[in-house]
Amino acid sequence: MGRILRLPRQAEAEDLSGALRERVRGVDPTTTLWPGCGQLFLFNSMSHSSSNWLSHLWWTLVNPVMYTFKYPRRDYKAPRSPRDSLSTLTATASELNSHTDMTSYTFPLATLPRELIVRILGYLPYNDLLRCMEVCKSLCDMSHSVELRYKVELAAAGMEDGSSSALSTADRLRRLEEHQVAWRDLRWKSETVVPMLRGGVWELYGGVLAQSRGRETLVFRQIPSEIRGIEEKVWENEIGFRIRDFGMDPAQDLLVVIESPNGNGIHRIHLLTVSAAKPHPQACRPAVISHSPNGANFSFAIQVSGEHIGVLFIGSTHDSESELLIWNWHTGMLEMALHGRELASFSFLTNQHVLVGFVQAVFLDHPQDPPSLRVYDFENCAKEPVHILDAGYEYALDFPPMQPDGAVLAAAIRSDPSPIWKPSEDLSVPFYTARNDRLFVITCWVAEGHHITTLILYIPSSTVLKYLSIPEKTEENHHFPWDAWGPSGTRMRMAPAGHSMVWVCYVYGQCFVAPYRERTQALTTPRGPKMVQLFNFNQLAVQRAWSRGEQELENTEIITGPSTVQLSVFTQPIQTSLPYLWKKVCVPYHADRTFDAVMLAEDAIITVTSDPDCREYRILSF
């Protein structure tokens, strides 16, 4: 008799699919599943053998059901629902022990409730589901059900299901397919021109564009989406004090506003609601966090990730250091405090890890650490302020080695939205950008002598995260050289013309957007970009586009081969090979002007014109 593993009594379809998933991943090729008496049993069917692991999966799925119908319970009744079906397919341990040879029976597929198998398959990851399609024709046919098609399409699109939506699965699938076609062809549904206010600060996050009007007022605009059913909404809030900078997360109704200091050096960070600019009910009491950085004349980078907010105080003078502080905004507790001129930028990587750009000044006399991307665990680090040179970190990913007279002057990290972000349930969207991967866009300024070049390094979060638990990282502060992580896990390119460091919301999910200028446009009037280019690093989207022959479409390229950046500042040519999908499109523009920059939201491409006599956002909504 084989081994029996007893799972909790409440184990139902989720547990069965979890066991199936482990089965598919090769836990034990002779292990089969047995749902019985409110429990799940893993049974070693020693009499069954097969060289094809897909056959094992089929055996795993039908073997217990085959036994149940061969030896049915006396109280068997026709199932009324998937839950009833699963409860009905049971057998006692004694029945199991008395019939160990499962190869002598045949299984009539028609006796297995279709809704049960569809429900079980629905709990599998998409890749395991696709493998199930190869088991037999019956499973392949079932996988074309609306529910399973929707699951596969979500994965290919890099989306998650919006559980709060009232739409049926069929309607969600239809909208998802419409969404994919619209973004594939870059055909937006509506166009809105929004005047640019002269308040000086702005933000684009969570599908909301916010601008300051004057010194104490913020105007918010929810970007509409015809496909996802989001209505346009405009409102404004009087903040009640002078706004120095702000960030937000509309999904949590959270507005983070830094009040202009009164000359005493104290920066007050207010935790308000986006909807009404009132103290946030879930914030610490009082809903204000105060901090006194060393120095003056700071600029800020503000990010929200779940219950954490991160604020980078960027020093702009020689006597002020940059400071990165991460708080739990529910409790007001400080989680991490780093300081130092080497702090270039940051972005949340997980709900407890942060990615920090480390760049040392080129004029230092002491030996330099190489420029790198460092991963910090802010939940398990010292809570008191520490200099970045003395702080421990999980590991570092080093930049390409450089010549002695070469240097990285600065590095800016951008990624949007936060890794655990999901939209508010009040929007009832049918689907939204998945949280399993993000694209980090690293803009680097490298110098050799007096010549400065701007490069962009595109890094999926999966490339960074895979080093969190590998055996090579045996201790903290471990460095991975460029050749170990960069060539296959990233893509490096020269920064496109018009890549802005003012209008920095150029990345969303796994996509990056930038102005595109044809070479012939430099001789035409007016000069400037009239087109937008979009880079999609979703690897499933790249594979699907290739399989469907989308490289033959106009203004579309699928880049799968390596590319090389040759600069004398590096010790050798930099070759990278992360595949991506590239598209370009001509966008509407003012009759006698072009745009300066372009930004990206979940449901829109936004062009920006910021000339003194023409200041506007043009929102192209999908």
C-alpha positions in Angstrom: 0.0 0.0 0.0 1.2 3.5 -0.7 1.7 6.5 1.5 -1.4 8.6 2.5 -1.2 12.3 3.2 -4.2 13.7 5.0 -5.1 17.4 4.3 -7.5 19.6 6.3 -11.2 18.6 6.1 -12.1 21.9 4.3 -9.9 20.9 1.4 -12.0 21.0 -1.8 -11.4 22.1 -5.3 -8.6 24.5 -4.4 -6.6 21.8 -2.6 -7.2 19.3 -5.4 -5.9 21.8 -8.0 -3.0 22.6 -5.8 -2.1 18.9 -5.6 -2.5 18.7 -9.3 -0.1 21.6 -9.7 2.5 19.9 -7.6 1.9 16.8 -9.6 2.5 18.6 -12.9 5.7 20.0 -11.5 7.1 16.6 -11.0 6.7 15.9 -7.3 6.3 12.2 -7.7 5.4 10.6 -11.1 3.6 7.7 -9.4 1.5 9.8 -7.1 -2.3 9.9 -7.7 -5.0 11.9 -6.1 -7.9 10.6 -4.0 -10.7 12.9 -2.8 -12.4 11.2 0.0 -14.4 11.8 3.2 -13.7 15.5 3.1 -9.9 14.8 2.8 -7.4 14.4 0.0 -5.2 11.4 -0.2 -2.0 11.1 -2.2 -1.7 7.4 -3.2 1.3 5.7 -4.7 -0.1 3.7 -7.6 2.8 1.3 -7.9 1.1 -0.8 -10.6 0.8 2.2 -12.9 3.7 3.3 -15.0 4.1 5.6 -17.9 7.0 7.4 -19.6 4.9 10.4 -20.4 4.3 12.8 -17.5 1.2 14.1 -19.3 -0.3 10.6 -19.1 0.5 10.7 -15.4 -1.6 13.9 -15.1 -4.5 12.3 -16.9 -4.1 9.3 -14.6 -4.0 11.7 -11.6 -7.2 13.4 -12.7 -9.4 10.4 -13.7 -8.1 7.7 -11.4 -10.0 8.6 -8.3 -13.2 9.4 -10.2 -12.9 6.1 -12.1 -12.8 4.2 -8.7 -15.7 6.1 -7.4 -18.0 5.2 -10.3 -16.7 1.6 -10.3 -17.5 1.3 -6.6 -20.2 4.0 -6.0 -21.4 5.0 -2.6 -24.9 3.7 -1.8 -26.1 7.2 -0.9 -24.9 8.6 -4.2 -27.1 11.4 -5.7 -26.7 13.4 -8.8 -24.7 16.5 -8.0 -26.4 19.9 -8.1 -23.3 22.1 -8.2 -19.5 21.9 -8.6 -19.2 21.8 -4.8 -21.7 19.0 -4.6 -19.9 17.1 -7.3 -16.7 17.3 -5.4 -18.3 16.2 -2.2 -19.9 13.2 -4.0 -16.6 11.9 -5.4 -15.5 10.3 -2.2 -14.2 7.0 -0.9 -13.2 5.8 2.5 -9.7 4.8 3.4 -10.8 1.2 3.7 -12.2 1.2 0.2 -8.9 2.7 -1.0 -6.9 0.0 0.8 -8.9 -2.8 -0.6 -8.5 -1.8 -4.3 -4.9 -0.8 -4.9 -4.7 -1.9 -8.5 -6.2 1.0 -10.4 -5.0 0.0 -13.9 -7.7 -2.7 -14.4 -10.5 -0.2 -14.8 -11.6 2.0 -17.6 -13.0 5.5 -17.2 -16.2 6.6 -19.1 -15.5 10.3 -19.6 -19.1 11.1 -19.9 -19.7 10.2 -16.2 -17.4 13.0 -14.9 -19.3 16.2 -14.4 -18.0 18.8 -16.8 -18.5 21.7 -14.5 -16.4 20.0 -11.8 -13.4 19.4 -14.1 -13.6 22.9 -15.5 -13.7 24.3 -12.0 -10.7 22.3 -10.9 -8.7 23.3 -14.0 -9.7 26.9 -13.3 -7.6 26.8 -10.1 -4.4 25.8 -12.0 -1.8 28.3 -13.2 -2.2 29.1 -16.8 1.0 27.2 -17.8 -0.2 24.0 -16.1 -3.6 24.6 -17.7 -2.0 24.7 -21.2 -0.2 21.5 -20.4 -3.5 19.8 -19.5 -4.7 20.7 -23.0 -2.1 18.3 -24.3 -3.3 15.3 -22.2 -6.2 14.3 -24.4 -8.9 15.6 -26.8 -11.5 15.7 -24.0 -9.4 18.0 -21.8 -8.5 20.1 -24.8 -12.1 20.6 -25.6 -12.9 21.5 -22.0 -10.1 24.0 -21.9 -11.9 26.0 -24.6 -14.7 26.8 -22.3 -15.3 30.4 -21.6 -14.0 30.2 -18.1 -10.7 28.6 -19.0 -10.2 30.7 -22.2 -10.6 33.8 -20.0 -7.9 32.5 -17.6 -5.4 31.9 -20.4 -6.2 35.3 -22.1 -5.6 37.0 -18.7 -2.2 35.5 -18.5 -1.2 36.3 -22.0 -2.4 39.9 -21.5 -0.6 40.3 -18.2 -3.9 40.9 -16.4 -5.7 39.7 -13.3 -9.4 39.2 -12.9 -11.4 42.0 -11.3 -13.4 40.0 -8.8 -15.7 43.0 -7.9 -17.0 43.3 -11.5 -20.7 42.3 -12.0 -20.0 41.2 -15.6 -20.3 37.6 -16.6 -17.2 35.7 -17.6 -18.2 35.8 -21.2 -18.5 39.6 -21.1 -15.2 39.9 -19.4 -13.6 37.7 -22.0 -15.1 39.8 -24.8 -13.8 43.0 -23.3 -10.4 41.6 -22.6 -10.1 40.5 -26.3 -11.3 44.0 -27.3 -8.7 45.5 -25.0 -5.9 43.5 -26.5 -6.8 44.3 -30.0 -7.0 48.0 -29.2 -3.6 48.1 -27.6 -2.2 45.8 -30.4 -3.3 48.3 -33.0 -2.8 51.4 -30.7 -6.4 52.5 -31.5 -7.8 54.6 -28.7 -11.5 55.1 -28.1 -11.5 58.8 -27.1 -9.3 61.9 -27.0 -9.5 64.6 -24.3 -7.4 67.8 -24.1 -6.7 68.9 -20.6 -5.2 72.4 -19.9 -2.0 72.3 -17.9 -2.4 74.3 -14.7 0.4 76.5 -13.4 0.6 75.2 -9.9 4.0 73.6 -10.4 3.4 70.0 -9.1 1.5 67.1 -10.7 1.1 63.3 -10.4 -0.2 60.5 -12.5 -0.9 57.3 -10.6 -3.7 54.7 -10.4 -5.5 56.0 -13.4 -5.8 59.6 -11.9 -4.0 62.7 -13.2 -3.7 65.4 -10.5 -2.4 68.9 -10.8 -2.0 71.8 -8.4 -3.8 75.0 -8.9 -2.1 77.8 -7.0 -0.3 76.9 -3.8 -3.1 75.1 -1.9 -5.5 73.4 -4.4 -5.3 70.1 -6.1 -7.4 69.1 -9.2 -8.0 65.4 -9.9 -9.1 63.8 -13.1 -10.0 60.1 -13.3 -8.9 58.8 -16.7 -11.9 57.1 -18.5 -11.9 53.8 -20.2 -14.6 52.7 -22.5 -13.4 49.1 -22.6 -13.0 48.6 -18.9 -16.1 50.7 -18.0 -14.4 53.5 -16.1 -16.2 56.9 -16.3 -14.3 60.2 -16.4 -14.6 62.2 -13.1 -13.1 65.6 -12.2 -12.9 67.0 -8.7 -10.7 69.4 -6.7 -9.7 69.7 -3.1 -8.5 72.7 -1.0 -5.6 71.3 1.0 -5.3 74.2 3.5 -1.6 74.7 3.4 1.2 75.4 0.9 1.9 72.2 -1.1 5.6 71.4 -1.7 5.0 68.0 -3.4 2.6 65.1 -3.2 2.0 61.5 -4.1 -1.1 59.4 -4.0 -2.8 56.0 -4.3 -6.4 56.5 -5.4 -7.1 52.7 -4.8 -6.6 53.4 -1.1 -8.0 56.9 -1.2 -4.6 58.0 0.1 -3.1 61.4 -0.6 0.5 62.1 0.7 1.2 65.8 0.8 4.5 67.4 1.9 3.9 70.8 3.4 6.3 73.6 2.5 8.6 74.0 5.5 8.3 77.3 7.4 12.1 77.9 7.6 12.6 75.7 10.7 13.7 72.7 8.6 10.7 70.5 9.6 8.9 68.8 6.8 5.4 67.7 7.7 4.0 64.8 5.6 0.1 64.8 5.7 -1.8 61.6 5.2 -5.1 62.7 3.6 -7.9 61.2 1.5 -7.9 61.7 -2.3 -11.6 62.1 -2.3 -12.0 65.0 0.2 -8.5 66.0 1.5 -9.5 65.0 5.1 -7.2 63.0 7.5 -7.2 59.4 6.3 -9.3 57.2 8.6 -6.7 54.4 8.4 -3.7 56.6 9.0 -1.8 57.1 12.2 -3.0 59.6 14.7 -2.4 62.4 14.1 -2.3 61.8 10.4 0.9 63.7 10.0 4.5 62.5 9.9 7.3 65.0 10.6 10.9 64.8 9.6 13.9 67.2 9.8 16.5 66.3 7.1 20.0 67.6 7.2 20.3 70.5 4.8 17.8 72.5 2.7 16.4 72.9 -0.7 15.3 69.3 -1.2 13.3 67.8 -4.1 11.3 64.7 -3.5 10.3 61.3 -4.8 7.2 59.9 -3.2 5.9 56.3 -3.6 3.1 54.3 -2.0 3.0 50.6 -1.8 0.2 49.1 0.3 0.7 50.1 3.9 4.0 51.7 3.3 5.1 55.1 1.9 8.6 55.9 0.8 10.0 59.4 0.5 13.4 60.2 -1.0 14.7 63.6 0.1 17.0 64.5 -2.8 19.8 66.8 -1.7 20.5 69.6 -4.2 23.5 71.2 -2.5 27.0 70.1 -1.4 26.1 70.3 2.3 22.9 68.1 2.1 22.7 64.4 1.7 19.9 62.4 0.2 17.7 60.5 2.6 15.4 57.6 2.0 12.7 57.0 4.6 10.0 54.3 4.6 7.1 54.5 7.0 4.1 52.3 7.8 1.5 55.0 7.2 -1.1 53.0 9.3 1.0 53.1 12.4 3.4 56.0 11.7 6.4 53.7 12.5 9.6 54.3 10.7 10.7 51.1 8.9 14.0 52.2 7.3 16.1 55.3 7.1 19.1 55.5 4.7 21.2 58.6 4.0 24.1 59.4 1.8 25.0 61.1 -1.4 25.3 57.6 -3.0 21.4 57.3 -2.9 20.4 57.8 -6.5 16.8 56.6 -6.6 14.5 53.9 -5.3 11.4 51.8 -6.1 9.4 49.2 -4.2 10.2 45.7 -5.3 7.9 43.6 -3.1 5.8 44.3 0.0 9.0 44.2 2.1 11.8 44.9 -0.3 13.0 48.0 -2.0 15.3 48.5 -5.0 17.9 51.3 -4.5 20.2 52.8 -7.1 23.7 53.1 -5.6 26.1 55.5 -7.4 29.2 57.0 -5.8 30.6 60.4 -6.6 33.4 60.3 -9.2 35.6 62.7 -7.2 36.0 60.6 -4.1 39.6 59.6 -3.2 38.8 56.4 -1.3 38.2 53.1 -3.2 34.8 53.1 -4.8 32.1 50.4 -4.7 30.8 49.7 -8.2 27.5 51.3 -9.3 24.8 48.8 -8.6 21.1 48.1 -7.9 20.8 47.1 -4.2 17.9 45.2 -2.7 17.0 46.0 1.0 14.6 44.2 3.3 13.1 47.2 5.0 11.0 45.1 7.4 14.0 43.3 8.9 16.6 46.0 9.0 17.7 48.4 11.7 15.2 51.1 12.3 17.6 53.9 13.3 19.1 56.1 10.6 22.2 54.6 8.9 24.6 55.7 6.2 24.2 53.7 3.0 27.9 52.7 3.0 27.3 51.1 6.4 23.9 49.6 5.8 23.5 45.9 5.1 21.5 44.8 2.1 20.2 41.5 0.7 22.3 41.6 -2.5 23.5 43.9 -5.3 23.3 43.7 -9.1 26.4 45.4 -10.5 26.4 47.5 -13.5 28.7 46.7 -16.5 32.4 47.2 -15.6 33.8 50.5 -16.8 37.1 52.0 -17.9 39.2 53.8 -15.2 38.2 57.2 -16.7 34.5 56.3 -17.1 31.8 56.8 -14.5 28.1 56.5 -13.9 27.0 60.0 -12.9 23.4 59.2 -11.9 20.8 56.5 -12.2 17.0 57.0 -12.0 14.7 54.0 -11.3 11.0 54.1 -12.5 8.3 51.5 -12.1 4.6 51.9 -12.0 2.3 50.8 -10.2 3.7 49.4 -7.0 4.2 45.6 -6.9 1.1 44.9 -4.8 -1.2 47.5 -6.3 -4.8 46.7 -7.4 -7.6 49.1 -8.3 -10.3 50.1 -5.9 -13.3 47.7 -5.9 -15.5 50.7 -6.3 -14.4 50.9 -10.0 -15.7 47.3 -10.6 -13.2 46.8 -13.4 -13.4 43.4 -15.2 -9.6 43.0 -15.2 -6.4 45.0 -14.3 -2.7 44.8 -14.7 -1.3 41.7 -13.0 0.9 42.0 -9.9 3.3 39.2 -10.8 5.8 41.3 -12.7 6.8 44.8 -13.2 9.2 46.6 -15.6 12.0 48.7 -14.0 13.3 51.4 -16.3 16.8 52.5 -15.2 17.9 55.7 -16.9 21.7 56.0 -16.5 24.0 58.9 -17.4 27.5 57.7 -18.1 30.5 59.9 -18.7 33.9 59.5 -20.3 35.8 62.8 -19.9 33.4 65.6 -20.8 31.2 63.4 -23.0 27.9 62.3 -21.4 25.6 59.6 -22.8 22.1 58.6 -21.6 21.3 54.9 -21.6 18.2 53.0 -20.6 18.3 49.6 -18.9 15.0 47.7 -19.0 14.8 45.1 -16.2 11.7 42.9 -15.4 11.2 42.4 -11.7 11.5 38.7 -12.2 15.2 39.2 -13.2 15.8 40.9 -9.9 13.6 38.7 -7.7 15.1 35.4 -8.7 18.2 36.2 -6.7 16.4 36.5 -3.4 16.6 32.9 -2.4 19.3 31.3 -4.6 22.1 29.3 -2.8 24.8 31.6 -4.1 23.5 34.4 -1.8 24.8 32.9 1.3 25.3 36.1 3.2 24.1 39.7 3.0 25.9 42.3 0.8 26.5 39.7 -1.9 27.3 41.2 -5.3 26.3 39.6 -8.6 28.5 40.7 -11.5 26.9 42.1 -14.7 27.7 38.9 -16.7 25.7 36.8 -14.2 22.4 38.7 -14.5 22.5 41.4 -17.2 23.1 39.9 -20.7 20.1 37.5 -20.7 17.8 39.2 -18.2 17.8 42.8 -19.4 17.8 45.0 -22.5 20.0 48.0 -22.8 19.4 50.8 -25.4 20.4 54.3 -26.0 17.8 56.6 -24.6 15.3 57.7 -27.3 15.1 61.3 -28.3 12.6 63.2 -26.1 13.0 60.8 -23.2 12.0 63.2 -20.3 13.2 63.3 -16.7 10.5 65.8 -15.9 7.4 63.9 -17.2 8.6 60.6 -15.7 5.5 58.5 -15.8 6.7 56.7 -18.9 6.3 53.1 -17.7 3.3 51.1 -16.6 3.2 47.4 -15.9 5.6 45.8 -18.4 5.4 48.6 -21.0 7.5 51.7 -21.7 6.5 54.6 -23.9 8.5 57.4 -25.5 8.3 60.0 -28.3 9.4 58.8 -31.7 10.8 61.1 -34.4 11.4 60.0 -37.9 14.8 61.1 -39.1 13.3 63.1 -42.0 11.3 65.1 -39.4 14.4 67.0 -38.4 14.2 69.0 -41.6 10.5 69.7 -41.5 8.5 72.4 -39.7 7.4 72.2 -37.0 10.3 70.2 -35.5 9.6 67.6 -32.9 8.0 64.2 -32.4 4.6 63.4 -34.0 4.7 59.7 -33.2 4.7 57.5 -30.1 6.7 54.3 -29.7 5.7 51.6 -27.2 8.0 48.8 -25.9 6.2 45.8 -24.4 8.4 43.4 -22.3 5.6 41.0 -21.4 7.2 37.8 -22.5 3.9 36.0 -23.0 2.7 38.8 -25.2 6.0 38.6 -27.2 5.6 34.9 -27.7 2.0 35.2 -28.8 2.7 38.0 -31.2 5.4 36.0 -32.8 3.2 32.9 -33.1 0.5 35.0 -34.7 2.8 36.6 -37.2 2.3 40.1 -35.9 5.8 41.0 -37.0 4.3 41.4 -40.4 2.0 44.2 -39.2 2.8 47.8 -40.2 4.8 49.7 -37.6 5.5 46.6 -35.5 8.7 44.7 -34.7 9.4 41.7 -32.5 13.0 41.9 -31.2 14.3 38.5 -30.0 17.9 38.7 -31.0 20.7 40.3 -29.0 21.6 44.0 -29.3 24.9 45.7 -28.6 25.7 49.0 -27.0 29.3 50.0 -27.9 30.7 52.8 -25.8 34.3 53.4 -24.9 33.3 54.1 -21.4 32.7 50.3 -20.8 35.5 47.7 -20.8 33.7 45.7 -23.5 30.7 46.0 -25.7 27.4 45.5 -23.8 25.2 42.8 -25.3 21.7 42.2 -24.0 18.9 39.9 -25.3 15.7 40.3 -23.4 12.9 40.0 -26.1 10.3 42.7 -26.5 7.5 43.9 -28.8 7.9 47.3 -30.4 5.2 49.5 -32.0 4.9 53.0 -33.2 1.9 55.1 -34.1 1.2 58.7 -35.3 -0.9 60.6 -32.7 -3.1 63.6 -33.0 -1.3 66.9 -32.4 -2.0 70.6 -32.3 -2.4 72.2 -35.8 0.9 73.9 -35.6 2.8 72.2 -32.8 4.1 68.8 -31.7 4.4 67.4 -28.2 7.4 67.4 -25.8 6.9 64.2 -23.9 4.6 61.2 -23.6 3.4 59.3 -20.5 1.6 56.0 -19.9 -1.3 55.0 -17.7 -3.2 51.7 -17.5 -5.9 53.0 -19.9 -4.3 55.8 -21.8 -1.3 57.3 -23.6 -0.9 60.9 -22.6 1.1 63.4 -24.7 2.5 66.5 -23.0 3.0 70.0 -24.6 4.6 72.4 -22.2 5.6 75.4 -24.3 5.0 78.8 -22.7 2.1 79.6 -25.1 0.7 76.1 -25.3 0.4 73.9 -22.2 -1.8 70.9 -22.4 -2.2 67.2 -21.8 -3.8 65.1 -24.6 -5.3 62.0 -23.1 -5.8 59.1 -25.6 -8.0 56.7 -23.7 -8.6 53.0 -24.6 
